[in-house]
Amino acid sequence: QVQLVESGGGLVQAGGSLRLSCAVSGRTFSRSGMGWFRQAPGKEREFVAAISASGGRTYYIDSVKGRFIISRDNARSTVWLQMNTLKPEDTAIYYCAATFADTVGVVTTRTLYPYWGQGTQVTVSS
């Protein structure tokens, strides 16, 4: 089993920053691809960013490119999502997820992630 615990959400004004953390336990973290997803009220959960097992590859949706940064520390079994220049449309519950489907590349497909955290709320006020 794999356990994921997110933290770092909160309320921030537009233009501000937040840093989300996801602590992972249970399996070899260094072999897992990691992703961040978000779900706004009334909308489906969408992919935001992903990082490969080694940390050498990352991928972002267009709407967060240049504003969000995904990173990881395999020694600490933790992945982060640094969110800058936040916009009201970034408001959502953010989830981290783990996959062992690809140990080299980045995984962007939600259904390939079997392990999920409980989510953390991010609210951006205008």
C-alpha atoms as an extended CHARMM CRD file, in Angstrom:
* protein
*
       126  EXT
         1         1  GLN       CA              0.0000000000        0.0000000000        0.0000000000  PROA      1               0.0000000000
         2         2  VAL       CA              0.9710000000        3.5970000000       -0.5570000000  PROA      2               0.0000000000
         3         3  GLN       CA             -0.1120000000        6.4600000000        1.6750000000  PROA      3               0.0000000000
         4         4  LEU       CA             -0.0680000000       10.0780000000        0.5710000000  PROA      4               0.0000000000
         5         5  VAL       CA             -0.6920000000       13.0810000000        2.7910000000  PROA      5               0.0000000000
         6         6  GLU       CA             -1.0020000000       16.5810000000        1.3270000000  PROA      6               0.0000000000
         7         7  SER       CA             -0.5440000000       19.8180000000        3.1850000000  PROA      7               0.0000000000
         8         8  GLY       CA             -0.0280000000       23.4910000000        2.4730000000  PROA      8               0.0000000000
         9         9  GLY       CA             -3.3650000000       24.5780000000        1.0960000000  PROA      9               0.0000000000
        10        10  GLY       CA             -5.1610000000       27.6940000000        2.2480000000  PROA      10              0.0000000000
        11        11  LEU       CA             -6.6570000000       31.0290000000        1.3270000000  PROA      11              0.0000000000
        12        12  VAL       CA             -4.5570000000       33.4800000000       -0.6540000000  PROA      12              0.0000000000
        13        13  GLN       CA             -5.1810000000       36.6200000000       -2.6500000000  PROA      13              0.0000000000
        14        14  ALA       CA             -4.7930000000       36.6750000000       -6.4000000000  PROA      14              0.0000000000
        15        15  GLY       CA             -1.1470000000       37.0940000000       -7.3090000000  PROA      15              0.0000000000
        16        16  GLY       CA              0.0100000000       35.3160000000       -4.2020000000  PROA      16              0.0000000000
        17        17  SER       CA              1.8370000000       32.0300000000       -3.7400000000  PROA      17              0.0000000000
        18        18  LEU       CA              1.3480000000       28.7190000000       -1.9880000000  PROA      18              0.0000000000
        19        19  ARG       CA              3.4900000000       25.6340000000       -1.6960000000  PROA      19              0.0000000000
        20        20  LEU       CA              1.7790000000       22.2700000000       -1.4720000000  PROA      20              0.0000000000
        21        21  SER       CA              3.5650000000       19.2640000000       -0.0180000000  PROA      21              0.0000000000
        22        22  CYS       CA              2.8190000000       15.5780000000       -0.3820000000  PROA      22              0.0000000000
        23        23  ALA       CA              4.5000000000       13.0750000000        1.9250000000  PROA      23              0.0000000000
        24        24  VAL       CA              4.5280000000        9.5210000000        0.6290000000  PROA      24              0.0000000000
        25        25  SER       CA              5.0560000000        6.2400000000        2.4610000000  PROA      25              0.0000000000
        26        26  GLY       CA              4.5690000000        2.5520000000        1.8470000000  PROA      26              0.0000000000
        27        27  ARG       CA              6.5100000000        1.7110000000       -1.3100000000  PROA      27              0.0000000000
        28        28  THR       CA              9.7270000000        2.7500000000       -2.9810000000  PROA      28              0.0000000000
        29        29  PHE       CA              9.1000000000        6.4200000000       -3.5990000000  PROA      29              0.0000000000
        30        30  SER       CA             12.0530000000        6.7260000000       -5.9550000000  PROA      30              0.0000000000
        31        31  ARG       CA             10.3160000000        4.3940000000       -8.4200000000  PROA      31              0.0000000000
        32        32  SER       CA              7.0140000000        6.2340000000       -8.4850000000  PROA      32              0.0000000000
        33        33  GLY       CA              5.8610000000        8.8520000000      -10.9110000000  PROA      33              0.0000000000
        34        34  MET       CA              4.0330000000       11.6130000000       -9.0960000000  PROA      34              0.0000000000
        35        35  GLY       CA              1.2710000000       13.9070000000      -10.1940000000  PROA      35              0.0000000000
        36        36  TRP       CA             -0.8290000000       16.7860000000       -8.9360000000  PROA      36              0.0000000000
        37        37  PHE       CA             -4.4670000000       17.0630000000       -9.8890000000  PROA      37              0.0000000000
        38        38  ARG       CA             -7.2150000000       19.4760000000       -8.9260000000  PROA      38              0.0000000000
        39        39  GLN       CA            -10.9650000000       19.4940000000       -8.7700000000  PROA      39              0.0000000000
        40        40  ALA       CA            -13.0530000000       22.6300000000       -8.7190000000  PROA      40              0.0000000000
        41        41  PRO       CA            -16.7130000000       22.5960000000       -7.5990000000  PROA      41              0.0000000000
        42        42  GLY       CA            -18.9280000000       21.0900000000      -10.2660000000  PROA      42              0.0000000000
        43        43  LYS       CA            -15.9970000000       20.1010000000      -12.4500000000  PROA      43              0.0000000000
        44        44  GLU       CA            -14.1120000000       16.9250000000      -13.1240000000  PROA      44              0.0000000000
        45        45  ARG       CA            -10.7420000000       16.2860000000      -11.5760000000  PROA      45              0.0000000000
        46        46  GLU       CA             -8.0530000000       17.5390000000      -13.9380000000  PROA      46              0.0000000000
        47        47  PHE       CA             -4.3680000000       16.9270000000      -14.3400000000  PROA      47              0.0000000000
        48        48  VAL       CA             -2.1060000000       19.8140000000      -13.3180000000  PROA      48              0.0000000000
        49        49  ALA       CA              1.5120000000       18.6360000000      -13.2740000000  PROA      49              0.0000000000
        50        50  ALA       CA              3.6050000000       15.4950000000      -13.1660000000  PROA      50              0.0000000000
        51        51  ILE       CA              7.1860000000       14.5360000000      -12.4330000000  PROA      51              0.0000000000
        52        52  SER       CA              9.0870000000       11.4070000000      -13.3300000000  PROA      52              0.0000000000
        53        53  ALA       CA             10.4820000000        9.0180000000      -10.7460000000  PROA      53              0.0000000000
        54        54  SER       CA             13.9830000000       10.4660000000      -11.0070000000  PROA      54              0.0000000000
        55        55  GLY       CA             12.7270000000       14.0370000000      -11.0630000000  PROA      55              0.0000000000
        56        56  GLY       CA             14.3910000000       14.6590000000      -14.3910000000  PROA      56              0.0000000000
        57        57  ARG       CA             11.1980000000       15.1660000000      -16.3680000000  PROA      57              0.0000000000
        58        58  THR       CA              8.1970000000       17.3380000000      -15.6590000000  PROA      58              0.0000000000
        59        59  TYR       CA              5.0160000000       18.2290000000      -17.4700000000  PROA      59              0.0000000000
        60        60  TYR       CA              2.3660000000       20.9110000000      -16.9000000000  PROA      60              0.0000000000
        61        61  ILE       CA             -0.9660000000       21.8700000000      -18.3020000000  PROA      61              0.0000000000
        62        62  ASP       CA             -0.8080000000       25.0610000000      -20.3280000000  PROA      62              0.0000000000
        63        63  SER       CA             -2.7590000000       27.1380000000      -17.8310000000  PROA      63              0.0000000000
        64        64  VAL       CA             -0.1070000000       26.7210000000      -15.1110000000  PROA      64              0.0000000000
        65        65  LYS       CA              3.0790000000       26.7450000000      -17.1910000000  PROA      65              0.0000000000
        66        66  GLY       CA              5.4330000000       29.4330000000      -15.9620000000  PROA      66              0.0000000000
        67        67  ARG       CA              3.5240000000       29.7720000000      -12.6960000000  PROA      67              0.0000000000
        68        68  PHE       CA              3.6650000000       26.3270000000      -11.0370000000  PROA      68              0.0000000000
        69        69  ILE       CA              6.7090000000       24.1920000000      -10.3390000000  PROA      69              0.0000000000
        70        70  ILE       CA              6.6220000000       20.5160000000       -9.4030000000  PROA      70              0.0000000000
        71        71  SER       CA              9.6240000000       19.0520000000       -7.6200000000  PROA      71              0.0000000000
        72        72  ARG       CA             10.5400000000       16.0770000000       -5.4920000000  PROA      72              0.0000000000
        73        73  ASP       CA             13.1250000000       14.8400000000       -3.0360000000  PROA      73              0.0000000000
        74        74  ASN       CA             13.4370000000       11.0680000000       -3.1340000000  PROA      74              0.0000000000
        75        75  ALA       CA             15.4810000000       11.0070000000        0.0680000000  PROA      75              0.0000000000
        76        76  ARG       CA             12.5630000000       12.6510000000        1.8710000000  PROA      76              0.0000000000
        77        77  SER       CA              9.7960000000       10.8300000000       -0.0280000000  PROA      77              0.0000000000
        78        78  THR       CA              8.1350000000       14.1490000000       -0.6810000000  PROA      78              0.0000000000
        79        79  VAL       CA              6.8110000000       15.9760000000       -3.7250000000  PROA      79              0.0000000000
        80        80  TRP       CA              5.9410000000       19.6800000000       -3.8410000000  PROA      80              0.0000000000
        81        81  LEU       CA              3.8890000000       21.9610000000       -5.9960000000  PROA      81              0.0000000000
        82        82  GLN       CA              5.0360000000       25.5700000000       -5.8320000000  PROA      82              0.0000000000
        83        83  MET       CA              2.2150000000       27.7620000000       -7.0540000000  PROA      83              0.0000000000
        84        84  ASN       CA              2.9850000000       31.3730000000       -7.9410000000  PROA      84              0.0000000000
        85        85  THR       CA              0.9360000000       34.2090000000       -9.3810000000  PROA      85              0.0000000000
        86        86  LEU       CA             -2.2220000000       32.4370000000       -8.3180000000  PROA      86              0.0000000000
        87        87  LYS       CA             -5.5020000000       33.2550000000      -10.0150000000  PROA      87              0.0000000000
        88        88  PRO       CA             -9.0970000000       32.8030000000       -8.8270000000  PROA      88              0.0000000000
        89        89  GLU       CA             -9.5110000000       30.0560000000      -11.4400000000  PROA      89              0.0000000000
        90        90  ASP       CA             -6.8510000000       28.0390000000       -9.5890000000  PROA      90              0.0000000000
        91        91  THR       CA             -9.3220000000       27.5690000000       -6.7320000000  PROA      91              0.0000000000
        92        92  ALA       CA             -9.8690000000       23.8470000000       -6.2150000000  PROA      92              0.0000000000
        93        93  ILE       CA             -9.0900000000       20.8840000000       -4.0590000000  PROA      93              0.0000000000
        94        94  TYR       CA             -5.5900000000       19.7470000000       -4.9740000000  PROA      94              0.0000000000
        95        95  TYR       CA             -4.6350000000       16.0860000000       -4.8610000000  PROA      95              0.0000000000
        96        96  CYS       CA             -1.3090000000       14.3770000000       -5.1860000000  PROA      96              0.0000000000
        97        97  ALA       CA             -1.1490000000       10.9280000000       -6.7000000000  PROA      97              0.0000000000
        98        98  ALA       CA              1.3990000000        8.1720000000       -7.2410000000  PROA      98              0.0000000000
        99        99  THR       CA              1.8650000000        5.6860000000      -10.0320000000  PROA      99              0.0000000000
       100       100  PHE       CA              4.2310000000        2.8790000000      -10.8560000000  PROA      100             0.0000000000
       101       101  ALA       CA              2.9470000000        2.6190000000      -14.4330000000  PROA      101             0.0000000000
       102       102  ASP       CA              6.0440000000        4.3070000000      -15.8530000000  PROA      102             0.0000000000
       103       103  THR       CA              9.3020000000        4.5010000000      -13.9260000000  PROA      103             0.0000000000
       104       104  VAL       CA             11.0450000000        6.6770000000      -16.5330000000  PROA      104             0.0000000000
       105       105  GLY       CA              8.6420000000        9.1810000000      -18.0560000000  PROA      105             0.0000000000
       106       106  VAL       CA              5.8540000000       11.3890000000      -16.8040000000  PROA      106             0.0000000000
       107       107  VAL       CA              2.3060000000       10.1230000000      -16.4810000000  PROA      107             0.0000000000
       108       108  THR       CA             -0.5120000000       12.5460000000      -17.2060000000  PROA      108             0.0000000000
       109       109  THR       CA             -3.4920000000       10.1800000000      -17.3620000000  PROA      109             0.0000000000
       110       110  ARG       CA             -5.5990000000       10.2250000000      -14.2160000000  PROA      110             0.0000000000
       111       111  THR       CA             -6.6730000000        6.6030000000      -14.5120000000  PROA      111             0.0000000000
       112       112  LEU       CA             -3.0470000000        5.4300000000      -14.3890000000  PROA      112             0.0000000000
       113       113  TYR       CA             -2.7000000000        6.7480000000      -10.8430000000  PROA      113             0.0000000000
       114       114  PRO       CA             -3.9630000000        4.1800000000       -8.3270000000  PROA      114             0.0000000000
       115       115  TYR       CA             -2.8040000000        5.9730000000       -5.1780000000  PROA      115             0.0000000000
       116       116  TRP       CA             -4.2550000000        9.2890000000       -4.0020000000  PROA      116             0.0000000000
       117       117  GLY       CA             -4.0530000000       11.6330000000       -1.0860000000  PROA      117             0.0000000000
       118       118  GLN       CA             -7.0350000000       13.1280000000        0.6790000000  PROA      118             0.0000000000
       119       119  GLY       CA             -6.6960000000       16.5190000000       -0.9690000000  PROA      119             0.0000000000
       120       120  THR       CA             -6.0040000000       20.0210000000        0.2610000000  PROA      120             0.0000000000
       121       121  GLN       CA             -8.1560000000       23.0780000000       -0.4240000000  PROA      121             0.0000000000
       122       122  VAL       CA             -6.6920000000       26.0280000000       -2.2750000000  PROA      122             0.0000000000
       123       123  THR       CA             -8.8110000000       29.1640000000       -2.4520000000  PROA      123             0.0000000000
       124       124  VAL       CA             -7.6920000000       32.2160000000       -4.3820000000  PROA      124             0.0000000000
       125       125  SER       CA             -9.6490000000       35.3900000000       -3.7860000000  PROA      125             0.0000000000
       126       126  SER       CA             -9.9030000000       38.1740000000       -6.3340000000  PROA      126             0.0000000000
